[in-house]
Every structure is written in C-alpha cells, then in structure tokens.
Amino acid sequence: MSVININKNNFQNEVLNSEKPVLLDFWAPWCGPCRMVTPIVDEIAAERGDIKVGKVNVDEQPELAAQFGVMSIPTLVVMKGGKVANQMVGARPKSQILAML
C-alpha cells in the first residue's frame, strides 16, 4: 500500500474511520531527521498491507499538528480505532517504528 498524504479534509475518513491501524508521520520538507525517516516509513507502507500509513506535512496542516500536540518533528503516531495508541518523537530505526505497531 502506498503512503497517503493526510490533511484536514481527509483526516476523518482516512484516519479516524480506518478499519486498520494507521501510522502517521508528522514531518516537514526542511527537516533533516524527517528525511531520514521517510524511506523507512515508505518501506513499511510497501511491506505491511495490514496497516495504513499517512504523512502529515506540519507546515501545510498546522491544525492537525496542534491537535496531536506535535512540538518537534518527526513525530510518529499510531492510531487504532480513532484513538492514539502510541507516539514517538525523533528519527528512529525501522525496528523501533515496527515495535510501535
């Protein structure tokens, strides 16, 4: 499955109403650690059909970033049943990201 760009217009449908757990990557194009996490997140999206993976550009979606209390990026959030199940800040190796799920 490919990564979905999440915005305030599709958030309800893609994240809150999702039957599958959702891994959200809060990022920005200017963020170095975010660029390190991006290929890992893309790889997880390609490998795991049992989850949905979404990216939230904090510059374009400040309301969503504020809703999740994102103070620094990258922030990874796992949503299950419309609720935050897990959250992690900073660039992490793939093993740690998978362990969140």
Rosetta blueprint (number, residue, H / E / L):
1 M L
2 S L
3 V L
4 I E
5 N E
6 I L
7 N L
8 K L
9 N L
10 N L
11 F H
12 Q H
13 N H
14 E H
15 V H
16 L H
17 N L
18 S L
19 E L
20 K L
21 P L
22 V E
23 L E
24 L E
25 D E
26 F E
27 W E
28 A L
29 P L
30 W L
31 C L
32 G H
33 P H
34 C H
35 R H
36 M H
37 V H
38 T H
39 P H
40 I H
41 V H
42 D H
43 E H
44 I H
45 A H
46 A H
47 E H
48 R L
49 G L
50 D L
51 I L
52 K E
53 V E
54 G E
55 K E
56 V E
57 N E
58 V L
59 D L
60 E L
61 Q L
62 P H
63 E H
64 L H
65 A H
66 A H
67 Q H
68 F L
69 G L
70 V L
71 M L
72 S L
73 I L
74 P L
75 T E
76 L E
77 V E
78 V E
79 M E
80 K E
81 G L
82 G L
83 K E
84 V E
85 A E
86 N E
87 Q E
88 M E
89 V E
90 G L
91 A L
92 R L
93 P L
94 K H
95 S H
96 Q H
97 I H
98 L H
99 A H
100 M H
101 L L
